[in-house]
Amino acid sequence: MSVKHIGVIGGGITGLTATYELQKHFARIGQPVRITLLEKGGKLGGAIQTLKRDGFVIEKGPDSFLARKPAVLDLSKDLDLMDHLVGMSPAASKSYIYLNGRLHPMPAGLAMGIPTQMKPFIGTRLLSIPGKARAALDLVLPKKKTPGDESLGSLIERRLGSQVADRLVGPILAGIYAGDLHRLSTAATFPQLQAMEEHNRSLILGMVAARNHPLPAMPDPARMQLPPHLRGSMFLTYKGGLGTLVERLADALQQAGTQICLNSPVRQLSRQQEGYAIHLSDQTIQVDRIILAVPAEQAQSILQHASTPLSSRLEQIPSVSVANVVMAFDQAQFKRPLQGSGFVIPRQEGLFITACTWTSMKWSHTAPEGKVLLRAYVGHWADQTHVQLTDQELTHLVLKDLTRILGEQATPLFTEISRHSEAMSQYLVGHVERLQAIEDELGGQFPNLVVAGRSYRGVGIPDCVAQGKAAAQRLYRTNL
Ligand SMILES: Cc1cc2nc3c(=O)[nH]c(=O)nc-3n(C[C@H](O)[C@H](O)[C@H](O)COP(=O)(O)OP(=O)(O)OC[C@H]3O[C@@H](n4cnc5c(N)ncnc54)[C@H](O)[C@@H]3O)c2cc1C
């Protein structure tokens, strides 16, 4: 019997995890297989890129992962990375919203922008009195009668009013999707909100109930292995940055003999009598099975000649481009110490940046003693032009906004700019049905080809890791 060949396309965290899971499985059962990982760029990791400079740990893409979802912790345990984990600094528990020319503390008890504690919500200046009264109507309004998906914007406005949508929920969620609240699907992004309306009628009461009576959690062995001081941290990362995970995965794959091909953009896939042909610019590779761990735009381009219906559905999962501007400073440049993790800015404020993380306050390992690291975010669904500005223009505009917001004029020691072209996947209304149609099409026409990654079932790193693992399991559970 000839050795089977599996191709994984895309060397981001999804493709890396999928490849690792495949390699581990076949080693465990003692079946020889050939696995080839094809990555378009010159580096592995996709959006995850860590840079070390002058004692700073700089994340050019994501900076941490949600600790509550177990996939990354399980993988960290597997890769012997538990000792590398670090949690958020307790000094960063506060965060702010910039509104009407000043920073307002985020009221205590907000969950995804929805109030769960009355006193801080009544006391906040982020909403007007009519805005708060409108939010309180959520407690008495009847629930939606028609079932089905709706946009997050529509749900929040319908229940809590436009001020909560524009000033709280919108800016908080902008960091995850950089998307249009009025087009993002509730069913695909936060299905728990739909369930809350269904069961509790009110989102406020639903959130309060969820906080008071969290679902009984499954015992989570990886989480229980965390040192106690990390168990309370909502987000985690590694002391050497998220790149640590990418490096460790790449090392494990190389040691196991996986063929990793960088600078290998896949142009097309075609079905063969048995298996598939993967077409690159200078060669064609024959494989038996494929994991397509590239975003939907690239999957669409790769599959466009193979299936028109599939390609047109993939086209309906767009992505938005963003940039982030990391700046290092001497702490002495700030007369007033920064306190908290940073701030978000509602779009209506008309500023250039959408948010700023006080990175070194949030993650103490990211800057040497006496230095400060800030990260400003640029670009969202309605602003795709500013991302294309030159480095000088970006630096100038970011500094202008920071001076205005912080009331301090500081000169950075250095600036690192990262542009992420079409990097934030948008789950638009109808995403869940669209995904089902894609799965049906694949199941019918493309046996043993699985798609996974940020365009499909979650954009966060834990979701991508979980998807990579699930994709590998789907492939190896049907006998090779
Ligand atoms: C700026 C930014 C900040 C973020 N912050 C966070 C955060 O703090 N926490 C969090 O959990 N998530 C965060 N995310 C989201 C998360 O990082 C990503 O959704 C996740 O890393 C995506 O992984 P992926 O492997 O699915 O896709 P990608 O990382 O996009 O990887 C896809 C890979 O496929 C390759 N590829 C594409 N086309 C081809 C082709 N034709 N042939 C071969 N290879 C190809 C690409 O080069 C790329 O390496 C952030 C994302 C961005 C952009």
The ligand as an SDF file (V2000), in Angstrom:
LIG
                    3D

 53 58  0  0  0  0  0  0  0  0999 V2000
   -4.1680   42.9580   14.0840 C   0  0  0  0  0  0  0  0  0  0  0  0
   -4.8600   41.7360   14.6360 C   0  0  0  0  0  0  0  0  0  0  0  0
   -5.0100   41.5950   16.0130 C   0  0  0  0  0  0  0  0  0  0  0  0
   -5.6330   40.4660   16.5320 C   0  0  0  0  0  0  0  0  0  0  0  0
   -5.7110   40.3120   17.8860 N   0  0  0  0  0  0  0  0  0  0  0  0
   -6.1440   39.1450   18.4010 C   0  0  0  0  0  0  0  0  0  0  0  0
   -5.9810   38.8670   19.7850 C   0  0  0  0  0  0  0  0  0  0  0  0
   -5.4160   39.6660   20.5440 O   0  0  0  0  0  0  0  0  0  0  0  0
   -6.4310   37.6670   20.2570 N   0  0  0  0  0  0  0  0  0  0  0  0
   -7.0010   36.7300   19.4300 C   0  0  0  0  0  0  0  0  0  0  0  0
   -7.3970   35.6580   19.9150 O   0  0  0  0  0  0  0  0  0  0  0  0
   -7.1270   36.9530   18.0980 N   0  0  0  0  0  0  0  0  0  0  0  0
   -6.6950   38.1170   17.5670 C   0  0  0  0  0  0  0  0  0  0  0  0
   -6.7520   38.3300   16.2160 N   0  0  0  0  0  0  0  0  0  0  0  0
   -7.3340   37.2920   15.3600 C   0  0  0  0  0  0  0  0  0  0  0  0
   -6.3870   36.1120   15.1370 C   0  0  0  0  0  0  0  0  0  0  0  0
   -5.0530   36.5020   15.2710 O   0  0  0  0  0  0  0  0  0  0  0  0
   -6.5790   35.5340   13.7360 C   0  0  0  0  0  0  0  0  0  0  0  0
   -7.9470   35.3940   13.4220 O   0  0  0  0  0  0  0  0  0  0  0  0
   -5.8920   34.1820   13.5970 C   0  0  0  0  0  0  0  0  0  0  0  0
   -4.5270   34.2870   13.9450 O   0  0  0  0  0  0  0  0  0  0  0  0
   -6.0860   33.6810   12.1850 C   0  0  0  0  0  0  0  0  0  0  0  0
   -5.3890   32.4790   11.9830 O   0  0  0  0  0  0  0  0  0  0  0  0
   -5.5700   31.6670   10.6240 P   0  0  0  0  0  0  0  0  0  0  0  0
   -4.5020   30.6570   10.5700 O   0  0  0  0  0  0  0  0  0  0  0  0
   -6.9710   31.1730   10.5010 O   0  0  0  0  0  0  0  0  0  0  0  0
   -5.4010   32.7410    9.4640 O   0  0  0  0  0  0  0  0  0  0  0  0
   -4.1380   33.6160    9.0900 P   0  0  0  0  0  0  0  0  0  0  0  0
   -3.3750   34.0090   10.2760 O   0  0  0  0  0  0  0  0  0  0  0  0
   -4.6640   34.6720    8.1930 O   0  0  0  0  0  0  0  0  0  0  0  0
   -3.2340   32.5940    8.2690 O   0  0  0  0  0  0  0  0  0  0  0  0
   -3.5470   32.1720    6.9740 C   0  0  0  0  0  0  0  0  0  0  0  0
   -2.2440   31.7860    6.2910 C   0  0  0  0  0  0  0  0  0  0  0  0
   -2.5310   31.2940    4.9870 O   0  0  0  0  0  0  0  0  0  0  0  0
   -1.5430   31.7840    4.0980 C   0  0  0  0  0  0  0  0  0  0  0  0
   -2.0900   31.7690    2.7370 N   0  0  0  0  0  0  0  0  0  0  0  0
   -3.0460   32.5740    2.2260 C   0  0  0  0  0  0  0  0  0  0  0  0
   -3.2660   32.2610    0.9350 N   0  0  0  0  0  0  0  0  0  0  0  0
   -2.4470   31.2360    0.6350 C   0  0  0  0  0  0  0  0  0  0  0  0
   -2.2080   30.4810   -0.5470 C   0  0  0  0  0  0  0  0  0  0  0  0
   -2.8580   30.7420   -1.6840 N   0  0  0  0  0  0  0  0  0  0  0  0
   -1.2870   29.4880   -0.5060 N   0  0  0  0  0  0  0  0  0  0  0  0
   -0.6050   29.2140    0.6420 C   0  0  0  0  0  0  0  0  0  0  0  0
   -0.7870   29.9150    1.7870 N   0  0  0  0  0  0  0  0  0  0  0  0
   -1.6970   30.9050    1.7840 C   0  0  0  0  0  0  0  0  0  0  0  0
   -1.2720   33.1900    4.6120 C   0  0  0  0  0  0  0  0  0  0  0  0
   -0.0340   33.6810    4.1400 O   0  0  0  0  0  0  0  0  0  0  0  0
   -1.3040   32.9730    6.1140 C   0  0  0  0  0  0  0  0  0  0  0  0
   -0.0350   32.6490    6.6350 O   0  0  0  0  0  0  0  0  0  0  0  0
   -6.1460   39.4600   15.6540 C   0  0  0  0  0  0  0  0  0  0  0  0
   -6.0030   39.6080   14.2700 C   0  0  0  0  0  0  0  0  0  0  0  0
   -5.3610   40.7200   13.7580 C   0  0  0  0  0  0  0  0  0  0  0  0
   -5.1900   40.8510   12.2680 C   0  0  0  0  0  0  0  0  0  0  0  0
  1  2  1  0
  2  3  1  0
  2 52  2  0
  3  4  2  0
  4  5  1  0
  4 50  1  0
  5  6  2  0
  6  7  1  0
  6 13  1  0
  7  8  2  0
  7  9  1  0
  9 10  1  0
 10 11  2  0
 10 12  1  0
 12 13  2  0
 13 14  1  0
 14 15  1  0
 14 50  1  0
 15 16  1  0
 16 17  1  0
 16 18  1  0
 18 19  1  0
 18 20  1  0
 20 21  1  0
 20 22  1  0
 22 23  1  0
 23 24  1  0
 24 25  2  0
 24 26  1  0
 24 27  1  0
 27 28  1  0
 28 29  2  0
 28 30  1  0
 28 31  1  0
 31 32  1  0
 32 33  1  0
 33 34  1  0
 33 48  1  0
 34 35  1  0
 35 36  1  0
 35 46  1  0
 36 37  1  0
 36 45  1  0
 37 38  2  0
 38 39  1  0
 39 40  1  0
 39 45  2  0
 40 41  1  0
 40 42  2  0
 42 43  1  0
 43 44  2  0
 44 45  1  0
 46 47  1  0
 46 48  1  0
 48 49  1  0
 50 51  2  0
 51 52  1  0
 52 53  1  0
M  END
$$$$
